[in-house]
Amino acid sequence: MPHLRFRGVSRETVKQLSKSLVDTLVPLAGSPAEHFTLEFIPAEFVHQGHVVPGYPLVEVFWFERPLDVQDKVAAAITQVLRALVGDELEIGVIFTYLNGRNYYENSAHFG
């Protein structure tokens, strides 16, 4: 069920990486491709009253996995994005763990 939210990149960039990134993450995350959701979220970055250039930020919502798996997934996301946005931008990846008893699909929870 990994759900990836992308900010600080264009819709076209998310569309462009959607297949290759999921194909890369499937064996790392241990989830089938159809369980992945990628979401493009338009965002403006603001600092001290001014709109400023942002940087790619990817939030990953998923059920907790071992740290070595998380490290590999973060590296894969960074590598795929880096190929599209270049070397000059920082790329942030944030993981949020979901608790199965708090996650419902069709009114049934996972825990």
C-alpha positions in Angstrom: 0.0 0.0 0.0 2.8 2.5 -0.3 1.4 5.9 -1.0 3.9 8.5 -2.3 3.1 12.2 -2.4 5.2 14.4 -4.5 5.7 18.1 -3.9 8.2 20.5 -5.5 8.2 18.8 -8.8 6.0 19.1 -11.9 3.1 16.9 -12.7 5.0 15.9 -15.9 7.9 14.8 -13.7 5.7 12.6 -11.6 4.0 11.1 -14.7 7.4 10.5 -16.3 8.8 8.6 -13.3 5.7 6.8 -12.3 6.3 3.5 -14.0 10.0 3.2 -13.6 9.9 4.2 -9.9 7.1 1.7 -9.1 9.0 -1.0 -11.0 12.1 -0.3 -8.9 10.2 -0.1 -5.6 8.1 -3.3 -6.0 10.9 -5.8 -5.0 12.3 -3.4 -2.4 9.1 -2.7 -0.6 7.6 -6.2 -1.1 4.3 -4.8 -2.4 2.8 -5.5 -5.8 2.7 -2.6 -8.3 -1.1 -2.3 -8.1 -0.8 -1.5 -4.4 1.3 1.7 -5.0 -0.4 5.1 -5.2 1.5 8.1 -6.5 0.0 11.6 -5.9 1.1 14.9 -7.4 0.5 17.8 -5.0 1.1 21.3 -6.4 2.9 23.4 -3.9 4.4 26.8 -3.4 7.3 27.2 -1.0 7.2 30.4 1.1 10.0 32.0 3.2 9.7 35.3 5.1 6.8 36.5 3.1 8.2 35.5 -0.3 7.5 32.7 -2.7 10.8 30.9 -3.1 12.1 28.0 -5.3 11.3 24.7 -3.6 12.9 21.3 -3.8 11.5 17.8 -4.5 9.9 16.4 -1.4 8.4 12.9 -1.4 6.3 11.7 1.5 6.0 7.9 1.8 3.0 6.6 3.7 3.3 2.9 4.4 3.2 0.1 7.0 6.5 0.0 8.8 9.3 -2.0 7.3 12.9 -2.6 8.5 15.3 0.3 8.3 17.5 -1.3 5.7 14.4 -1.6 3.4 13.5 2.0 4.1 17.0 3.1 3.3 16.9 1.3 0.0 13.6 2.8 -0.9 14.8 6.3 0.0 17.9 5.8 -2.2 15.8 4.5 -5.1 13.4 7.5 -4.9 16.3 9.9 -4.8 18.1 8.3 -7.7 15.0 8.2 -10.0 14.2 11.8 -9.1 17.8 13.0 -9.4 17.9 11.7 -13.0 15.0 14.0 -13.9 15.7 17.1 -11.8 19.5 17.3 -11.9 22.2 17.4 -9.3 21.7 20.9 -7.9 18.5 20.3 -5.9 18.2 18.7 -2.5 15.7 15.8 -2.5 13.8 15.1 0.7 12.1 11.8 1.4 9.9 11.5 4.5 8.5 8.2 5.8 5.2 8.1 7.8 4.2 4.8 9.3 0.6 3.7 9.2 -0.9 1.6 11.8 -3.1 -1.2 10.4 -5.8 -0.6 12.9 -6.1 3.0 11.9 -6.1 2.3 8.1 -9.4 1.3 6.6 -10.2 0.2 3.1 -13.9 -0.4 2.3 -14.6 0.0 6.0 -12.3 -2.8 7.1 -9.1 -2.1 8.9 -5.7 -3.9 8.4 -4.8 -4.6 12.0 
